[in-house]
Amino acid sequence: MKFAESAVVASCLVLASCSTLPAFPGARASAPAAIDAGPYDIVIRGGMIYDGSGGEPYIGEVGVRGDRIVAVGPKLKGERASEIDATGQAVAPGFINMLSWATESLVADGRGLSDLKQGITLEVMGEGSSMGPLNDAMKRQEQSRQGDIKYPIGWTTLDQYLTWLEAKGINPNVASFVGAETVRTHVLGENDEDPTPAQLAQMRALVVQAMEDGALGVGSSLIYAPGSYADTGELTALATEAGRCGGIYISHMRSEGNRLLEAIDELIEISRKSGAPAEIFHLKAAGKSNWGKLDAAIARIEAARKDGLRITADMYNYTAGSTGLDAAMPTWVQAGGREAWIKRLKDPATRREVIAEMRTDSPAFENLYRHAGAEGTLLVGFRNPKLKPLTGKTLAEVARERKVSPEDAAIDLVIEDGSRVQVVYFLMSEENVKRQTALPWMSFGSDASAQAPEGVFLQSSTHPRAYGNVARLLGKYVREEKALTLQDAVRKLTSLPALNLGLRERGALKAGYFADVVVFDPNTVADKATYEQPKQFAVGMNWVLINGGVALRNGEPTGAKTGRVVRGRAWKGWEGGGCKASAKDWQWAW
């Protein structure tokens, strides 16, 4: 066992109890007494301590030795090698990005600056697809489809990718779900077909391998082909393996719009039958005609929770989402993969059929283009250099320039770019976004990469959530809108997701926990990124410690490679690790 994992045993014995914080604790009346006498490598002094529990903050100090927090209290005694003066600032556990697409951006730039400057210390990946397990055909396919960021794929398993990333040198910690789409493609390719019992057994075995390698659970993304081809039974089978391996089922559901409530019902059914907790990726009511469904959506989730199911959600803090033009077209035309999709679109009869479905008010697929409209579809990412000048234009503008319909323009762009084309869809109600931030079971994920306004990242645009999701929560929704308190926002960024994921010694300012700590000014923290100029760093984050190393000092990156792989509960590297007979054999946070 590695020191990083085994050292906690000694820390717990010498320093403090390492019991997990309760999921929804009440406010604490007073600060804890410090129990360690130093010496300390770093002491953060004079700040307002938000320990992640959701309790009342207090002025105090945090002592760090090596990669651990060794004491938290009003006043620490003992020698200290260095100090961070946090007077007038908030001190909190490092923030957890519950939905990160830093899979490739960290390959290009391990600093992850757009997230680091917001205090994110853990990137959680794996929405539907994951960076493993891969077979040879998948490796060739993935390399041929790479966009601006190009890299060799020398790994096979998900853990090999994460370990390679850590060895390469990164600022944030990284963790991942194993993608339901990925294990499906590994066995079936990208075809629209159901697995045989033998093939489903192969898929389940791949999930178990990934879980025992440290995956956090199974992630699905059900509006995109080929993930959309999985039926409820297939997903339940994979979630059952995740549950008996101490992990969760997490999903970009089959619909966030016209069939939102039915999609929630499916997720709840999968959780109930598998025994695994379930989380909804980026909960929303998409499309103006669906904004009024949020009440019923919340009621369904809370009824399931009252019934004893562990159902949670995460979100990003914007009224627009970002994905591809594949979410504007029926999934049947995409069977067999991107290349087969593009080939079909070149057929005039197929093209006419696709356009007819794109224009249908109630299509059989999740048509985000229909909800956003051509004026509400912003083009932000192309592979083809000849198309990059269109970046920042709406689909309506391009259609007018080309003197074609918006649907024809969308199809032409996919063909010309050889990709799904990255776009921003304007879909949500600001009132709903604000309301969702206050839900007690809500955490937060950017659904974006971690990048910087330099180098390869200048070749494409992005959604402002890549630079501002957390800062927007703390600035707009906490300080300005007062939709929730700062201590509750910190809880939802730290201990809540850590508990939902079953993380060890992460997500709290507590003796024995890893020293992932942020220091920020609650009066100035704010997002600066806009849809017109998304590549602007957030402000107000001053210090970030990751595993005890200083990654951000006085608002500037240090270049220290502080990040590590964070693994789930069934990791074979833990003492007593491995999967169990069923989800009932695990203790779950609640």
C-alpha positions as CSV (number, residue, x, y, z in Angstrom):
1,M,0.0,0.0,0.0
2,K,1.3,3.5,-0.9
3,F,2.2,5.9,1.9
4,A,-0.4,8.4,0.7
5,E,-3.1,5.8,1.6
6,S,-1.5,4.0,4.5
7,A,-0.3,7.0,6.4
8,V,-3.9,7.9,7.5
9,V,-3.9,5.0,9.9
10,A,-1.1,6.5,11.9
11,S,-2.5,9.9,11.6
12,C,-5.9,8.8,12.9
13,L,-4.3,7.1,15.9
14,V,-2.1,10.0,16.8
15,L,-4.1,13.0,15.8
16,A,-7.8,12.6,15.9
17,S,-10.8,10.5,15.1
18,C,-11.1,10.0,11.3
19,S,-14.8,9.3,11.4
20,T,-16.8,10.6,8.5
21,L,-18.7,13.9,8.9
22,P,-22.4,13.3,8.9
23,A,-24.0,14.1,5.6
24,F,-26.3,16.9,6.7
25,P,-25.0,18.1,10.1
26,G,-26.5,20.9,12.1
27,A,-24.6,24.1,13.0
28,R,-21.9,23.6,15.5
29,A,-21.9,26.0,18.5
30,S,-18.1,26.3,19.0
31,A,-14.8,25.6,17.4
32,P,-13.1,22.3,18.1
33,A,-10.1,22.2,20.4
34,A,-6.8,21.8,18.7
35,I,-5.1,18.5,19.6
36,D,-1.7,18.6,17.9
37,A,1.3,20.5,19.3
38,G,3.2,20.8,16.0
39,P,5.7,21.3,14.5
40,Y,3.8,22.4,11.4
41,D,5.0,22.8,7.8
42,I,2.3,25.4,7.2
43,V,-0.2,27.1,9.5
44,I,-3.1,29.0,7.9
45,R,-4.0,31.6,10.6
46,G,-6.5,34.3,11.2
47,G,-9.1,33.2,8.7
48,M,-12.8,32.3,9.0
49,I,-12.9,28.5,9.1
50,Y,-15.6,26.9,7.0
51,D,-14.9,23.3,7.8
52,G,-17.2,21.7,5.2
53,S,-19.8,20.5,7.7
54,G,-22.2,23.3,7.0
55,G,-21.9,24.5,10.6
56,E,-21.2,28.0,11.8
57,P,-17.8,29.3,10.8
58,Y,-15.3,30.6,13.4
59,I,-11.9,32.4,13.4
60,G,-9.1,29.8,13.7
61,E,-6.1,28.1,12.4
62,V,-5.3,25.1,10.2
63,G,-2.0,23.2,10.8
64,V,-0.5,21.2,7.9
65,R,2.3,18.6,8.1
66,G,3.3,16.7,5.0
67,D,0.2,15.9,3.0
68,R,-2.2,16.0,5.9
69,I,-4.1,18.5,8.1
70,V,-2.9,17.7,11.6
71,A,-4.9,20.2,13.6
72,V,-7.8,22.7,13.3
73,G,-8.7,25.0,16.1
74,P,-8.9,28.6,17.4
75,K,-5.2,28.8,18.2
76,L,-2.5,26.3,17.4
77,K,0.6,25.9,19.6
78,G,3.9,24.7,18.3
79,E,6.6,25.6,15.8
80,R,5.7,26.4,12.2
81,A,7.9,26.5,9.2
82,S,5.7,29.0,7.3
83,E,2.5,30.8,7.8
84,I,-0.4,32.0,5.5
85,D,-2.1,35.1,6.9
86,A,-5.8,34.5,6.1
87,T,-7.1,37.5,8.1
88,G,-10.4,38.6,6.6
89,Q,-10.7,35.6,4.3
90,A,-12.5,32.3,4.2
91,V,-10.6,29.0,4.8
92,A,-12.3,25.9,3.4
93,P,-11.7,22.4,2.2
94,G,-10.6,22.2,-1.5
95,F,-13.6,22.2,-3.8
96,I,-14.8,19.1,-5.7
97,N,-15.8,19.4,-9.4
98,M,-18.4,16.7,-9.7
99,L,-18.4,16.8,-13.5
100,S,-15.1,17.6,-15.1
101,W,-14.1,17.2,-18.7
102,A,-10.4,17.8,-17.9
103,T,-9.6,14.4,-19.4
104,E,-7.7,15.9,-22.3
105,S,-7.0,19.4,-21.1
106,L,-4.8,18.1,-18.3
107,V,-2.9,16.2,-20.9
108,A,-2.1,19.5,-22.7
109,D,-1.6,21.5,-19.5
110,G,-1.5,19.8,-16.1
111,R,-2.0,23.1,-14.2
112,G,-5.8,23.1,-14.9
113,L,-5.7,26.9,-14.3
114,S,-9.3,27.8,-15.0
115,D,-10.3,25.5,-12.2
116,L,-7.3,26.0,-9.9
117,K,-8.1,29.7,-9.8
118,Q,-11.5,28.8,-8.4
119,G,-10.2,26.5,-5.7
120,I,-11.0,23.2,-7.3
121,T,-8.7,20.5,-5.9
122,L,-10.4,17.4,-7.3
123,E,-11.6,16.8,-10.9
124,V,-14.2,14.0,-11.1
125,M,-14.5,12.6,-14.7
126,G,-16.5,10.0,-16.5
127,E,-19.9,11.3,-17.8
128,G,-20.9,8.4,-19.9
129,S,-17.6,7.9,-21.5
130,S,-14.3,7.4,-19.7
131,M,-10.6,7.1,-20.7
132,G,-10.7,3.3,-20.2
133,P,-11.2,0.4,-20.6
134,L,-10.0,0.6,-24.2
135,N,-9.3,-2.1,-26.7
136,D,-7.1,-1.7,-29.7
137,A,-9.9,-0.7,-32.0
138,M,-11.1,2.0,-29.6
139,K,-7.6,3.4,-29.2
140,R,-7.3,3.8,-33.0
141,Q,-10.7,5.3,-33.2
142,E,-10.1,7.8,-30.4
143,Q,-6.8,9.0,-31.8
144,S,-8.3,9.5,-35.2
145,R,-11.1,11.6,-33.7
146,Q,-8.9,13.9,-31.6
147,G,-9.4,17.6,-32.0
148,D,-7.1,20.5,-31.1
149,I,-5.3,18.4,-28.3
150,K,-3.5,15.4,-29.8
151,Y,-1.7,12.7,-27.7
152,P,-0.7,9.1,-28.0
153,I,-2.9,6.6,-26.1
154,G,-0.6,4.1,-24.5
155,W,-2.9,2.9,-21.7
156,T,-5.7,0.3,-21.7
157,T,-7.5,0.5,-18.4
158,L,-9.0,3.6,-16.7
159,D,-6.6,3.4,-13.8
160,Q,-3.6,3.2,-16.2
161,Y,-4.8,6.5,-17.7
162,L,-5.2,8.2,-14.3
163,T,-1.8,6.9,-13.1
164,W,-0.1,8.1,-16.3
165,L,-1.7,11.5,-15.8
166,E,-0.4,11.7,-12.2
167,A,3.1,10.6,-13.3
168,K,3.0,13.3,-16.0
169,G,2.5,15.9,-13.4
170,I,-0.8,17.7,-12.6
171,N,-2.0,20.3,-10.1
172,P,-5.5,18.9,-9.2
173,N,-6.4,15.5,-7.9
174,V,-8.2,13.3,-10.4
175,A,-10.8,10.6,-10.1
176,S,-13.3,9.0,-12.5
177,F,-16.4,6.9,-13.0
178,V,-16.2,4.1,-15.6
179,G,-18.4,5.0,-18.6
180,A,-21.4,2.8,-19.3
181,E,-20.9,3.9,-23.0
182,T,-17.3,2.9,-22.9
183,V,-17.8,-0.6,-21.6
184,R,-20.7,-1.0,-24.1
185,T,-18.4,0.1,-27.0
186,H,-15.7,-2.2,-25.7
187,V,-18.0,-5.2,-26.2
188,L,-20.5,-4.1,-28.9
189,G,-18.8,-1.3,-30.8
190,E,-21.0,1.7,-31.5
191,N,-23.9,-0.3,-33.0
192,D,-27.6,0.0,-32.0
193,E,-28.0,-3.5,-30.6
194,D,-28.8,-5.2,-27.3
195,P,-26.1,-7.3,-25.7
196,T,-26.5,-11.0,-25.4
197,P,-26.3,-12.5,-21.9
198,A,-22.7,-13.4,-22.5
199,Q,-21.9,-9.9,-23.8
200,L,-23.6,-8.3,-20.8
201,A,-21.5,-10.5,-18.5
202,Q,-18.4,-9.1,-20.3
203,M,-19.6,-5.6,-19.7
204,R,-20.3,-6.3,-16.0
205,A,-16.8,-7.8,-15.6
206,L,-15.3,-4.6,-17.1
207,V,-17.1,-2.6,-14.6
208,V,-15.9,-4.7,-11.7
209,Q,-12.3,-4.5,-13.0
210,A,-12.5,-0.7,-13.2
211,M,-14.1,-0.5,-9.7
212,E,-11.4,-2.6,-8.1
213,D,-8.9,-0.4,-9.9
214,G,-10.5,2.6,-8.1
215,A,-13.4,3.9,-10.2
216,L,-16.1,5.7,-8.2
217,G,-19.0,4.1,-9.9
218,V,-20.7,3.9,-13.3
219,G,-21.5,7.0,-15.3
220,S,-24.0,7.1,-18.2
221,S,-25.0,9.7,-20.8
222,L,-28.2,8.7,-22.4
223,I,-29.0,11.3,-25.0
224,Y,-26.0,10.5,-27.1
225,A,-25.3,7.5,-29.3
226,P,-24.2,4.9,-28.5
227,G,-25.0,5.3,-24.8
228,S,-28.6,6.0,-25.7
229,Y,-29.0,2.5,-27.1
230,A,-28.7,1.0,-23.6
231,D,-32.1,0.0,-22.1
232,T,-33.0,0.2,-18.4
233,G,-32.2,-3.4,-17.8
234,E,-28.6,-3.1,-19.2
235,L,-28.0,0.0,-17.1
236,T,-29.4,-1.7,-14.0
237,A,-27.0,-4.6,-14.5
238,L,-24.0,-2.2,-14.7
239,A,-25.2,-0.2,-11.7
240,T,-25.6,-3.4,-9.7
241,E,-21.9,-4.1,-10.2
242,A,-21.1,-0.5,-9.2
243,G,-23.2,-0.8,-6.0
244,R,-21.6,-4.0,-4.9
245,C,-18.3,-2.4,-5.4
246,G,-19.1,0.5,-3.1
247,G,-19.8,3.0,-5.9
248,I,-22.7,4.9,-7.3
249,Y,-24.7,5.2,-10.5
250,I,-24.5,8.7,-12.0
251,S,-26.3,9.8,-15.1
252,H,-26.9,12.4,-17.8
253,M,-30.4,11.1,-18.0
254,R,-32.3,10.1,-21.1
255,S,-34.1,13.5,-21.1
256,E,-33.8,16.8,-19.4
257,G,-36.6,18.4,-21.3
258,N,-39.8,16.9,-22.7
259,R,-39.4,13.6,-20.9
260,L,-37.6,14.9,-17.8
261,L,-40.0,13.3,-15.3
262,E,-39.9,10.0,-17.0
263,A,-36.1,10.1,-17.1
264,I,-36.0,10.7,-13.3
265,D,-38.3,7.8,-12.8
266,E,-35.9,5.6,-14.8
267,L,-32.9,6.7,-12.7
268,I,-34.8,6.0,-9.5
269,E,-35.8,2.6,-10.8
270,I,-32.2,1.8,-11.6
271,S,-31.2,2.8,-8.1
272,R,-33.9,0.8,-6.4
273,K,-33.2,-2.4,-8.4
274,S,-29.4,-2.2,-8.2
275,G,-29.1,-1.0,-4.6
276,A,-26.6,1.6,-5.8
277,P,-27.1,5.3,-4.8
278,A,-27.8,7.4,-7.9
279,E,-26.9,11.0,-8.8
280,I,-28.3,13.1,-11.7
281,F,-25.6,14.9,-13.7
282,H,-26.4,18.6,-14.2
283,L,-30.0,18.6,-13.2
284,K,-32.1,21.0,-15.2
285,A,-35.5,21.6,-16.9
286,A,-34.4,22.3,-20.5
287,G,-36.5,24.3,-22.9
288,K,-39.0,27.0,-22.0
289,S,-41.9,24.6,-22.4
290,N,-40.4,22.5,-19.6
291,W,-39.4,25.1,-17.1
292,G,-42.5,24.5,-15.1
293,K,-41.6,20.9,-14.5
294,L,-38.9,21.7,-11.9
295,D,-41.4,21.4,-9.0
296,A,-42.5,17.9,-10.1
297,A,-38.8,16.9,-10.7
298,I,-37.8,18.0,-7.1
299,A,-40.9,16.3,-5.7
300,R,-40.0,13.0,-7.4
301,I,-36.4,13.1,-6.0
302,E,-37.5,14.0,-2.5
303,A,-40.1,11.3,-2.5
304,A,-37.5,8.7,-3.4
305,R,-35.2,10.1,-0.7
306,K,-38.0,9.9,1.9
307,D,-38.5,6.3,0.8
308,G,-34.9,5.5,1.7
309,L,-33.2,5.8,-1.7
310,R,-29.9,7.8,-1.9
311,I,-30.7,10.1,-4.8
312,T,-28.7,13.3,-5.3
313,A,-27.9,15.7,-8.1
314,D,-25.3,18.2,-9.3
315,M,-25.5,21.3,-11.5
316,Y,-23.7,24.1,-13.3
317,N,-24.7,27.7,-12.5
318,Y,-25.7,28.9,-16.0
319,T,-28.8,29.1,-18.2
320,A,-27.0,27.6,-21.2
321,G,-25.5,24.2,-21.6
322,S,-22.8,23.1,-24.0
323,T,-22.5,19.9,-26.1
324,G,-22.5,19.0,-29.8
325,L,-24.7,19.1,-32.8
326,D,-25.2,15.4,-32.3
327,A,-27.8,16.5,-29.7
328,A,-29.7,18.2,-32.6
329,M,-30.1,15.0,-34.6
330,P,-31.8,11.6,-34.1
331,T,-29.7,8.9,-32.6
332,W,-30.7,6.3,-35.2
333,V,-28.6,8.2,-37.9
334,Q,-25.6,8.0,-35.6
335,A,-25.5,4.2,-35.2
336,G,-22.1,2.7,-35.9
337,G,-20.2,5.8,-34.8
338,R,-19.2,9.3,-36.1
339,E,-17.9,8.1,-39.5
340,A,-21.1,6.2,-40.2
341,W,-23.2,9.1,-39.1
342,I,-21.4,11.5,-41.5
343,K,-21.7,9.1,-44.3
344,R,-25.5,8.8,-43.8
345,L,-25.9,12.6,-43.7
346,K,-24.4,12.8,-47.2
347,D,-27.3,10.7,-48.6
348,P,-30.1,13.1,-49.8
349,A,-33.0,10.9,-48.7
350,T,-31.5,10.4,-45.2
351,R,-30.8,14.1,-44.9
352,R,-34.4,14.9,-45.6
353,E,-35.6,12.5,-43.0
354,V,-33.1,13.9,-40.4
355,I,-34.2,17.5,-41.1
356,A,-37.9,16.5,-40.7
357,E,-37.1,15.0,-37.3
358,M,-35.1,18.1,-36.3
359,R,-38.1,20.2,-37.0
360,T,-40.5,18.0,-35.0
361,D,-42.0,19.6,-31.9
362,S,-42.0,16.3,-30.0
363,P,-39.2,14.2,-31.4
364,A,-38.3,10.7,-30.2
365,F,-34.8,11.9,-29.2
366,E,-33.5,14.7,-27.0
367,N,-33.5,17.6,-29.5
368,L,-31.6,20.4,-27.8
369,Y,-31.6,22.4,-31.0
370,R,-35.4,22.5,-31.0
371,H,-35.4,23.9,-27.5
372,A,-32.7,26.5,-28.1
373,G,-33.5,27.5,-31.6
374,A,-31.0,28.5,-34.2
375,E,-30.5,32.0,-32.6
376,G,-29.8,30.2,-29.3
377,T,-27.2,27.8,-30.7
378,L,-23.7,29.3,-30.4
379,L,-20.8,27.7,-32.3
380,V,-17.7,27.4,-30.1
381,G,-15.5,24.5,-31.3
382,F,-14.4,23.1,-34.7
383,R,-11.6,20.7,-35.7
384,N,-11.4,21.9,-39.3
385,P,-9.2,25.0,-39.5
386,K,-11.3,26.4,-42.4
387,L,-14.3,26.5,-40.1
388,K,-12.7,28.1,-37.0
389,P,-13.5,31.6,-38.3
390,L,-17.2,30.7,-37.6
391,T,-16.4,30.4,-33.9
392,G,-18.6,32.8,-31.8
393,K,-21.4,32.9,-34.4
394,T,-24.8,31.5,-34.0
395,L,-26.2,28.7,-36.1
396,A,-28.8,31.3,-37.4
397,E,-26.0,33.6,-38.5
398,V,-24.2,30.9,-40.4
399,A,-27.4,29.7,-42.1
400,R,-28.1,33.3,-43.2
401,E,-24.6,33.7,-44.6
402,R,-24.8,30.4,-46.5
403,K,-28.4,31.1,-47.6
404,V,-29.6,27.7,-46.3
405,S,-31.9,26.5,-43.5
406,P,-30.5,26.2,-40.0
407,E,-31.0,22.5,-40.1
408,D,-29.1,22.2,-43.4
409,A,-26.3,24.4,-41.9
410,A,-26.0,22.1,-38.9
411,I,-25.7,19.0,-41.1
412,D,-23.2,20.7,-43.4
413,L,-21.0,21.8,-40.5
414,V,-20.9,18.2,-39.1
415,I,-19.9,16.9,-42.5
416,E,-17.3,19.6,-43.2
417,D,-15.8,19.4,-39.7
418,G,-15.8,15.6,-39.4
419,S,-17.0,16.0,-35.8
420,R,-20.0,16.6,-33.6
421,V,-19.1,20.4,-33.5
422,Q,-19.1,21.9,-30.1
423,V,-21.9,24.4,-29.4
424,V,-23.6,26.3,-26.6
425,Y,-27.4,25.8,-26.3
426,F,-29.4,28.4,-24.3
427,L,-32.0,26.3,-22.5
428,M,-32.7,27.1,-18.9
429,S,-34.6,29.6,-16.7
430,E,-32.5,31.8,-14.4
431,E,-35.2,31.5,-11.7
432,N,-34.8,27.7,-11.8
433,V,-31.0,27.9,-11.7
434,K,-31.1,30.1,-8.6
435,R,-33.6,27.8,-6.9
436,Q,-31.6,24.7,-7.6
437,T,-28.5,26.1,-5.9
438,A,-30.3,26.0,-2.6
439,L,-31.5,22.3,-2.7
440,P,-29.9,20.5,0.2
441,W,-28.8,17.5,-1.9
442,M,-27.3,19.5,-4.7
443,S,-23.5,19.7,-5.5
444,F,-21.7,21.3,-8.4
445,G,-19.9,20.4,-11.6
446,S,-18.6,22.5,-14.4
447,D,-19.2,20.0,-17.2
448,A,-16.2,21.6,-18.8
449,S,-12.4,21.2,-19.2
450,A,-9.8,22.9,-17.0
451,Q,-7.8,25.1,-19.3
452,A,-6.0,28.5,-19.7
453,P,-6.3,31.4,-22.2
454,E,-3.1,30.4,-24.0
455,G,-1.5,27.8,-26.3
456,V,-3.7,25.1,-27.8
457,F,-6.8,26.4,-25.9
458,L,-6.8,29.5,-28.1
459,Q,-7.8,27.4,-31.1
460,S,-11.4,27.0,-29.9
461,S,-13.8,28.9,-27.7
462,T,-15.7,27.4,-24.7
463,H,-18.6,27.9,-22.3
464,P,-17.9,30.4,-19.5
465,R,-18.6,27.6,-17.0
466,A,-15.0,26.4,-17.7
467,Y,-13.7,29.5,-16.0
468,G,-16.4,30.5,-13.6
469,N,-18.8,27.8,-12.3
470,V,-17.7,27.8,-8.7
471,A,-16.8,31.5,-8.5
472,R,-20.3,32.2,-9.9
473,L,-21.9,30.2,-7.1
474,L,-19.9,32.0,-4.4
475,G,-20.2,35.5,-5.9
476,K,-23.6,35.7,-7.6
477,Y,-25.7,33.1,-5.8
478,V,-24.2,33.4,-2.2
479,R,-23.0,37.0,-1.9
480,E,-25.3,38.8,-4.3
481,E,-28.5,36.8,-4.6
482,K,-28.3,35.2,-1.1
483,A,-29.9,32.0,-2.5
484,L,-27.8,30.1,0.1
485,T,-25.3,30.7,2.9
486,L,-21.6,30.5,2.4
487,Q,-21.3,27.7,4.8
488,D,-23.9,25.7,2.9
489,A,-22.2,26.4,-0.4
490,V,-18.9,25.2,1.0
491,R,-20.6,22.0,2.3
492,K,-22.1,21.4,-1.2
493,L,-18.6,21.9,-2.8
494,T,-16.8,19.7,-0.3
495,S,-18.2,17.2,2.2
496,L,-21.4,16.5,0.4
497,P,-19.8,15.3,-2.8
498,A,-17.1,13.6,-0.9
499,L,-19.6,11.6,1.2
500,N,-21.7,10.8,-1.9
501,L,-18.6,9.4,-3.6
502,G,-17.4,7.6,-0.5
503,L,-14.0,9.4,-0.6
504,R,-11.5,8.7,2.1
505,E,-10.2,11.6,4.1
506,R,-11.3,14.3,1.6
507,G,-13.8,17.0,1.8
508,A,-13.4,18.5,5.3
509,L,-11.0,20.6,7.4
510,K,-10.3,17.8,9.9
511,A,-7.2,16.3,11.5
512,G,-6.1,13.3,9.6
513,Y,-7.6,14.4,6.3
514,F,-5.5,15.3,3.2
515,A,-4.5,18.9,3.2
516,D,-6.7,20.1,0.3
517,V,-7.4,23.7,1.5
518,V,-8.5,26.9,-0.1
519,V,-8.3,30.5,1.1
520,F,-10.5,33.1,-0.7
521,D,-12.0,36.5,-0.2
522,P,-15.8,36.0,0.1
523,N,-16.3,39.8,-0.6
524,T,-14.5,39.7,-4.0
525,V,-14.7,36.1,-5.3
526,A,-16.5,36.3,-8.7
527,D,-16.7,34.9,-12.2
528,K,-15.5,37.1,-15.0
529,A,-16.1,34.8,-18.0
530,T,-19.0,35.6,-20.3
531,Y,-20.4,33.9,-23.4
532,E,-18.8,36.6,-25.6
533,Q,-15.4,36.4,-23.8
534,P,-15.4,33.1,-21.9
535,K,-11.6,32.8,-21.3
536,Q,-11.3,35.1,-18.3
537,F,-10.1,33.8,-15.0
538,A,-12.3,34.1,-11.9
539,V,-11.0,36.4,-9.1
540,G,-10.9,36.2,-5.3
541,M,-9.1,32.9,-4.8
542,N,-5.8,33.5,-3.1
543,W,-4.3,30.3,-1.9
544,V,-4.8,26.6,-2.8
545,L,-3.1,23.7,-1.1
546,I,-3.4,20.3,-2.7
547,N,-2.1,17.3,-0.7
548,G,-0.2,19.9,1.4
549,G,1.6,21.4,-1.5
550,V,1.0,25.0,-2.5
551,A,-0.5,25.1,-5.9
552,L,-1.8,28.7,-5.8
553,R,0.1,31.4,-3.9
554,N,-1.4,34.9,-3.7
555,G,-3.6,34.1,-6.6
556,E,-0.8,32.9,-8.9
557,P,0.0,29.3,-9.8
558,T,3.3,28.0,-8.4
559,G,3.8,25.2,-10.9
560,A,4.0,22.6,-8.2
561,K,2.8,19.1,-9.3
562,T,0.5,18.5,-6.4
563,G,-2.2,16.3,-7.8
564,R,-2.8,12.6,-7.2
565,V,-5.2,9.9,-8.2
566,V,-8.2,9.6,-5.8
567,R,-9.7,6.1,-5.8
568,G,-13.0,4.6,-4.8
569,R,-13.9,2.3,-2.0
570,A,-13.4,-1.0,-3.8
571,W,-9.8,-0.2,-4.8
572,K,-7.7,-3.3,-4.3
573,G,-4.9,-1.0,-2.8
574,W,-7.0,-0.4,0.3
575,E,-6.7,-2.8,3.2
576,G,-9.8,-5.0,2.7
577,G,-10.4,-3.6,-0.7
578,G,-12.4,-5.3,-3.4
579,C,-16.1,-5.7,-4.4
580,K,-18.6,-7.4,-2.1
581,A,-21.6,-9.6,-2.7
582,S,-24.1,-6.7,-2.9
583,A,-24.6,-3.0,-2.3
584,K,-26.2,-4.0,1.1
585,D,-22.8,-5.0,2.3
586,W,-21.5,-1.4,2.3
587,Q,-22.3,1.4,4.6
588,W,-23.6,4.5,2.8
589,A,-23.5,8.1,3.8
590,W,-26.9,9.7,4.4
